[in-house]
Amino acid sequence: MLILIGVADEWTNFLHCENMALKNPIDANVALKVYQEAIYAFDEDWPGGRYYGHTIDPDPDPRKHAIVKINAFLADRLKNCQRDSIEQSDRDGAAKSALPPFSNKGVARA
């Protein structure tokens, strides 16, 4: 899990996220990045303002950093997915070819 949060976030207190990350064992793969000046929705690219009594303020510098962190996190976590997906697809294809063209409810299978 990757948590990217701002200290000044009025909707989600960063301390809750920090405590959750610290309570999880190291092998839980929880990564936490706290942006010191960032407010809720810092990673958005639309105008900020007040919504439901809370400040929303996109911030381009933490946003750029967050995008890099997200891409690196996903690349690291998903590096084996293509291989696993191909293997699963091969297994699913073999299983589907063994099915009759209609299920027991009479619905045609694709």
ABEGO torsion letter per residue (X at the ends): XBBBBBAABAABBAAAAAAAAAABBAAAGBBBBBBAABBBGAABABBBEBBGGBBBBBBAAAAAAAAAAAAAAAAAAAAAAAAAAAAAAAAAAAAAAABBABBAAGBBBX
